[in-house]
Amino acid sequence: GASLGQSRCIVEGIWAQMTTKLPFDSSWASYFPSNVCDSLEGEVFGSRFCAVKGSATQLSTKLPGDSSWFTNFPTDVCDRVGGLVFGRYCAAKGSITQLSTKLPGDSSWSTNFPPDVCNELNGGASFPSPLFFNFCAAEGPVSQLTTRIPGDTSWS
């Protein structure tokens, strides 16, 4: 890769970068576990990041900008998509899509994610708990469309 200075780098090809902090979080959760990064055939750098050559995905039990977490990531869901749990995250090789019933920045959840809809998707698994299905993880490219964009205050 080529350095851009100020802790930035450009690399050729497809790479996934994982970390222990979501955008807009005020603090780091911990150091990136080297055993998780190693299992993805990645490289830990800066102690809090993992670079994985090829397609890889990081899932979590919260959306960027939310103030609180639901729980640690459910192991059964992470296993179902072929990943490894580290605290509130799941890291998996390949293309996994995380869907939700809330947009980043919304103050509340509109509804639970319907488990029957999630189960129809390839490898679909609802989480975080049997009572509250706020997310769905599905294998491969899946798109979620909406009549709102983050920051809108009403549905069109």
N, C-alpha and C positions, 0 to 999 in steps of 0.2 A: 504494500500500500504506500501511499504518499501522504506525508504529514502536511496539515494546513496550519500548524501551530495551535496554540491555545487548546491543547487536548483534543484536536480534531484530526481525522484521518479519512482518506478516500481509498476504498478497495474495489477491485474489479470483481464482477460476478454477483451472485446473490448471497447475502449474509444476513443473519438475524442477530440483533443485539438484545440481550435480556438484562434485567437489572432488579434490584430489590426496592425500587421506589417507583410509584406511578406519577405521571405528570401532575403537577400542582400539589403533591404531598409536601409537607413542610420538613419531614425528616426521613432518613434512610431506615429501613427495617433492620438490616444487618449486612454482613458481607455476603457476596454470592457464593453459595456452597460449591466448592471445587468438584465434589463427587457428582453433582447434578450436571455441571458444565462438562466434565469428563465423559459422562454417559451420553451426552449429546454430540460428542466428538468436537467439543468447543475449546476455547481458550479463555481463561479468566484474565481480565486486565483491569487495572485500577482498583482491585480488590472488590469492587461492587458491580462489576459487569462481566458478562459472558458473551463472546462472539462465536457464532456457529455458522460454518460454511454451509450454504444451502438453505432450504426452507425449514424454519422452526417457529414455534409459537409459544408465547407466555400468556397464561390465563390467570385471572384473579377473582376474588370474591368481592370486589368493589370496582366502581367506575372511576376514571380520573376525575378529580375534583370533589368526590364525595368525602365527607368528613369521618365516616366510620366504616369499619369492616363488618361483614356478616360473621365470619368464622374462619378458621383455617380451611384450606382448600380440601374438599372431600376426596379422600384417597380413591374410593371406588370410581368416581367420575374421571379422575386423572388416569387411573389404570385403563379405563375404557377407551381413552384416546391415545394410549400408549405413552403416557408421560410419567414424570416423577414429581412428587409433591415436595415443596420446600416452604414451610410455613403457610402463608396465605396465597401462595402461587402454585401453579402447575406449569412445568416446562415440557414440551413435547416436540419431537422431530416431525416435520411435515407441516402441511397446511391445515390448521384447526381454526375454526371460526367461533368466536364467542358472541352470542346474541343476548339481548336483554329487553326488558319491557320498560326501560328508562333510558333517556338520553343523558350524556354527560351534562352536568349543570342543572338538571331538573331537581326540584326540592323533594319530590316524593315519587314512589313507584306507582304506575297506573294500575297494574294488575300482576298476578303471577304469570310466568311464562307457561303456556299450556303444555303439560308433559306429553300429551298425545301428539301435538304438533312437533315437538322436539324429537320424540321417538321415531317419527317418520323420516327424519333426516339421517344420512349415513353416519352411523356411530353416535347418534344424538343422545345426550344425557343432560337432564335438568339438574340444577343445583342452586343454592347450597344445602338445602335440607328438605326432608319430606313435607314440612309445613309451608315453606316459602320457596317457590321455584322462580327466582328472579332472573336466572341465567340459563342458557342452553349452550352446550359445546357440541359442535358437529364437525366431522371430518371432511376435509376438502373445501373447495371454494363454495361458500354459501353467502348470499347477499340478503341483507335486511333492508327493506325500503320503508319509508315513512312519509307522512304528509307534513312533517315538521323537521326543522334542523336545530342543532344545539343552540340554545339561547332564546328561541321563540317562546313566547308566553302562552300561546294558544294554538290549537290545531286548526289547520285550514281545511 
